[in-house]
Amino acid sequence: MLDKLNAMTFRQICTVKNNQVVITLPPNFENQKQVTVVIDDVVDSRTQKLAQLREASIDPLFLADIEEIHKDFDSIDNETV
């Protein structure tokens, strides 16, 4: 087992196929007898955020909020410092 000072980290996003993941470790892991694997269901956050922005652009409540903020700042937009 590696101690914390000699621990190596390898991070890779893998494709799940038939409910299985195959990981090929890099050469510097060659003599390791044991590794810790953490499974995290990665969601493509950028794609998800873009989809949410598209939805917001037609959401009446969101658009009403934006209009309210716009009206709140209308009075100070023309002020000079």
C-alpha positions in Angstrom: 0.0 0.0 0.0 1.3 3.5 -0.8 1.7 6.0 2.0 0.2 9.4 1.5 3.5 11.0 0.6 4.0 8.5 -2.3 0.4 8.3 -3.4 -0.2 8.7 -7.2 -3.4 10.1 -8.6 -4.8 9.1 -12.0 -8.1 10.6 -13.1 -9.9 9.5 -16.2 -13.5 9.8 -17.5 -14.6 6.4 -18.7 -17.5 5.3 -20.9 -19.9 2.8 -19.4 -20.7 -0.1 -21.7 -22.9 -3.0 -20.7 -22.8 -1.6 -17.1 -19.0 -2.0 -17.0 -16.0 0.2 -17.0 -12.6 -0.8 -18.2 -9.6 1.2 -16.9 -6.1 0.9 -18.3 -3.7 2.2 -15.7 -0.7 4.2 -16.8 2.8 2.7 -16.6 3.7 4.3 -13.2 1.0 2.1 -11.6 2.6 -1.1 -13.0 3.9 -2.5 -9.6 0.8 -1.5 -7.6 -1.1 -4.4 -6.0 -4.0 -2.3 -5.0 -5.7 1.0 -6.0 -8.7 2.9 -4.8 -11.4 3.4 -7.4 -14.1 6.1 -6.9 -17.1 6.0 -9.1 -18.8 9.4 -9.8 -21.7 9.6 -12.2 -20.3 12.5 -14.3 -22.8 14.7 -16.0 -21.5 16.9 -18.8 -22.1 20.1 -16.8 -21.4 22.4 -19.7 -24.0 20.7 -21.9 -26.4 20.7 -18.9 -25.9 24.4 -18.2 -26.4 25.3 -21.8 -29.7 23.4 -21.9 -30.8 25.2 -18.7 -29.9 28.6 -20.3 -32.0 27.7 -23.3 -34.9 26.8 -21.1 -34.5 30.0 -19.1 -34.7 32.1 -22.2 -38.3 31.2 -22.6 -39.3 30.8 -18.9 -41.9 33.4 -18.0 -40.9 33.6 -14.4 -37.2 34.0 -15.2 -38.0 36.7 -17.8 -40.2 38.5 -15.3 -37.3 38.5 -12.8 -34.9 39.9 -15.4 -37.4 42.6 -16.3 -37.8 43.6 -12.6 -34.0 43.8 -12.1 -33.8 45.9 -15.3 -36.4 48.3 -14.0 -34.6 48.5 -10.6 -31.5 49.7 -12.3 -33.1 52.0 -14.9 -33.0 55.0 -12.6 -29.2 54.7 -11.9 -28.1 53.7 -15.4 -28.0 57.4 -16.5 -26.2 58.7 -13.4 -22.6 59.8 -13.5 -20.1 59.2 -10.8 
